[in-house]
Amino acid sequence: MTKTEEFQEQQPLLFSIAYRILGSVSEAEDAVQETWLRYQATSTRPGSAKAFLSTVVTRISIDVLRSARVRREEYAGPWLPEPLLSDPYEDPARSAELADSLSMAALLLLERLTPLERAVFVLREVFAFGFPEIASVVGRSEVACHQLAVRARRHMDAGRARFEADRKEREELAERFFDAFREGDVDGLAELLAADVQMIGDSGGKAPQFKPVVLGAGHVVRVLAAFVPLVIRGGGVVEPQQVNGQPGAIFRDRDGQVLSTWALAVLDGQIQTIHTVNNPDKLGHVGPVADAWVALREANRAHQPQRLIEEPAALQGWDAGAQADTGGSA
């Protein structure tokens, strides 16, 4: 087998490791590309291509994560992972772990870990690497890796929901939610929300959105009631889609360009969290990205042509995402 064939065989695994460490599709792709360049440059063939490539991509990802954390601290509004529509790596024996580790909630919990803890957790809990392998990858002793894994698992378990809906239940509830959205049935939407539901939006200060963090069913319903007609009268399309292993949707403008992705976290038969990614910098891999400001203006003009000269007033309810607002006011 040639080096190219060896790399192509491992490429799905390499991307999946890098994405879970970084929470970024673009950065994961760059890490995989850099791994290939380093593999090409090696003068000797390693005994195990998988071990060598996994080590390289993990170390690159750890280095990237350390620098990325500085940028994320300065990020405008809430930071969410780049949405991933499908995981290229499949392992039937670990399908549950792979799916769970992709969710927005899991990736945000991983953000609480140090880069080393995150890498060890991903390799051990998600991909079932042995501790001797992990120790070689991260350059620590097996004992140290055991300790890192225990600390990481403790942090992750403390933040997880106790009960999770099964896949069929989640998909059925999401179908009802997006059907109600398309029909403009605000009461139907309200019935599906938990009392303490959260709606968290990531615009990065580069796209319109209502308050970056909206708390409580009453406030979220008000946001949805305002957002539904904007999508409908603007000719927008709501396309159901798995987003990070969860039921969700891609929102497109009338021309089919991407405006946003939504992912729904479901628990006890209700929607607990709605994660929306609106930052155009995080949507390029999903498809051609729309100018969300233009789409919003066109929707307002279609509804209230007499207010064309008062456009700023039509945008009052929108927030550029520069500051997170946890008060929940819509």
N, C-alpha and C positions, 0 to 999 in steps of 0.2 A: 504494500500500500504506500502511495506517495505521501509526502508531507501535506500536500493540498487535500488529498482524500482523508487523511487523518484529521486535519483541522475541520473539514466540512462535517465529518461525522460527529465531532464534539461541539460544533458551533451552537446548536440549540441549548446544550447544557451551560456553555460559557455565558451566553446571553442571559439565561435565567438566573445564574449566580450573580452576575454583575447587576442586573436590574433590581434584585432584591436587596443588594447591599446599597445601591445608589438611589433607588426610587426614581430613576430617570431613564427613559428610553434612549434619548440621544447620548447621554453619558455612557450608558451600557454598551451601545453600539460602538462608540469610540474606544471603550476599553477592550472590546472584542477585536476591533481592528488593530489596535496596538499589540495585542497578544499575538495576532497572526504575523505582524511585522517582526516581532521578537523571535517567533518560532522559525520564520524564514531565515533569520540571521544566525541561528545556531549552527555551528559547524558539525556537531555530533547529534545523533538521534537518541533521544531519551528512551529508557526502557519501557516507559508507559506514557503515551501521548496524552492520555486523559489526566494523569497526575501532573505532568509538566504544564499543560495548558490551564488546568484548574488553578494551579499555584500561581501562574503568571497573571491570570485575569483577576484573581482574588487580591493579589498584592497591588495591582494597578488600581482596582476599585477602592481599596482601603486608602490609598494615597489621594485619589480623587475626592473621596468622601471627606477627608480631613480638610481639604481646601474648600469644598462645597459648603461645609457647615458655616464658614465665615460669611459666605454670600447669603445663605439662608437666614442668618440672623438679621441681615439688613433688608430682607425681602419685604416688598410692599404688601401688607395684609397677610392672611393665612397662607402657609405654604402647603400644597398638596403634591403627592407624587404625580408624575406624568401618567396619564391613563394608558393602560395596556389592554388591548382588545383580545389578544390571544397569546398564550404562552407557547413558544415553539418547542419546549421540552416536555416530553410525556413519559410517565413511568406509572403504569397501572397499579403497581404495588404501593405507590405513594401518592396517588391522585388526590386524596383528602388533604394531606399536608401541603401539596403543591398549590391547590386551590386556595386553601385558607391563608397561606403566606402571601398571596397576591392581593388580598383585600386592602382597601384604603385604610381600614382600621388597623390591620396588622402592620402595614408599612409605616403608619404613623407611630405605632408603638415601637417599632424598630428604631425610629428616630431618637428615642430616649436612651438608646444604648451607645456605648463608645464604639468607634469603628471596629476595634478588635472583637468586642463582644458581639457586634452585629455579624461580622464575618463568621465567627465560630458558631453562632446560633444558626445561621443560614446553612452552613456546611453540614452541621450535625443534625439539626431538627428537621430541616427541609429535604436535604439531599442524602442524609444517612451516611456521611463520610465517617470513617473510624477515627478515633482520637490520634493514632499514630500518623494517619494521613493529614489530619488537621494541624497537628504540631509541626509537620514539615511545611505545610502551606504558609502558616502565619509566623513561623520562626520562633515558637515558644515550646516549652516542655509539655509533655502530656499532662502532667499535674496542673500546670498553669492553664491549659486548655479546658480541663475538667472544671476548674474554678470559674473560668470565664463563661462556660456553658451554664453552670448552675446560676450564676448571677443574672445572666441574660434570660434564662427560663423564668426566674423569679419575677423579674420586671415584666416580662410578657404575660405571665399568668395573672399577675395583679391587675392588669389592664383589660383583660379579655372579658367579654360577656359570658355569663354562666351558661346560657342556653342559646343555641343557634337553630334557626329554622332550617328544615330540610330543603333541598334544592327545589323540589316541586312546589312547595309552599311559597318559597321566595319568588319563583317565577310567576306563579298565579297572582300573587299580590301585586307584583310589578306590572303585570299585564293590566290588571284593574286600574292601577294608578295612572299609567300612561294613556289608557283608553279614556279615563275621566278627564285627563288633561286635554286630549285632543278634542273632546266633546265640550270642553268648557264647563264641566260639572264640578264646581268648587265644593259643593256639599259632599260629593262622592270622594273628592280628594281628602277632605277633612276627616272622613270616617276611617281612613287608612293610616292616619298619623298617630303616633304615640303622644301622650300629653306633654312629655319633655323632649320631643323631637328637636333635632338640631339641623339647620341648613348651613353648610359651610362652603363658601365660595372662594376660589383662587383665581383672581384676575391679574395678579402681579402688577396692578396699577395700569394695565394696558388694555382693558376691556371694560365695558359697562357691566354693572351688576348692582343688585340691591345690597343692603348691608352685608359685609363679608361674613359675619356670623349672626344668624338669626336663631333665637332660642324660644321654644315653646310652641305648641300647636297653633295657638291664636295668631301669633306673629307670622309663623310660616304660612298659614292659610292666607293671610293678607298679602304676603309676597306672591304666592301662587296665583291669587285672584288678580293681581296686577300684571303678572307675567304671561298668563294664559292668553289674554286678548292680543298682547304684543306679538306673540308667536303666530297666532291664528290669522290675524289681519295682515301680518307681514308676509303671509304665504310660506311660513316656515314649516319644516317637516320634523316630526319626532320619530326617530328610527330606533326601535328597541334593539338593544345590543348588550351582550355581556361586557362589563367594564371591570377590569381587575377581578375577574372571577365572580362578580356580583351582578344581579340584574340591574340594568341601567338603560341608557339611551344616548344616541348622538343627536344633537339638535343641529339642523341645517337650515340655511336660508333658502329662499325660493329658487336659487340657482344650484342648490345641492352642496354648497360650500359649508364647511364646519364652523359652527358658532360656539359649541360647548359640548361637554360630555357630563352626564349625570350618573352617579352610582348610588344605589339604594342599599342601606344596611337594614336588614329585617330581623326582628326578634319578637317572639310571642305574638305573632300574627299582626304586627304593626311595624310601620316604618320608623326606625329610631334615628337614622341619620341620612341626610341627602348631601353627598359630596359633589360639588359642581366645579369643573375645571374650565375656565373661560379665557385664561391667558393664552393668546395666540402662539406664543413661543413654545407652548407645551402641546400643541395640537397638530403640528405639521405632519407628523407621522400617521395621523388618522386620515388625512386627506387635505385637499386644497382648503385653506382657511379663509373664512369670510372676514370682511371688515365689520365687526360687530357694531361699531358706532354708526356706520352708514345704515345697517339693517334696522337699528333702533330708530333712527330718524325717519326712515321710510315708513316704518310701522306707525309712528306717531302721525306722520303726514296723511297716511291712508285713513286714519281714524278721525283726525281733527284738522282738515286742510285749512280751516280758518286760523289756526294757531301757528302757521308757518313762520310768521315774523316773531313769534314768541318761543322759538325752539328751546332756549335754555330752561324755560319754565316746564316744558314737557319732559325734561330730563331730571327734574328735581329729585325724583325718587331713586335716582341711580347714584351709585358711589363708585369712584374710580378704583377703589380697593387700596388706597394709600394707607388707611388705618383700619385695623380690626375693631369692630364694634360688637362687644359681647352683651350689650344691653338688650338686643333682640328687637329694637324698634324698627318697623318697616316703613 
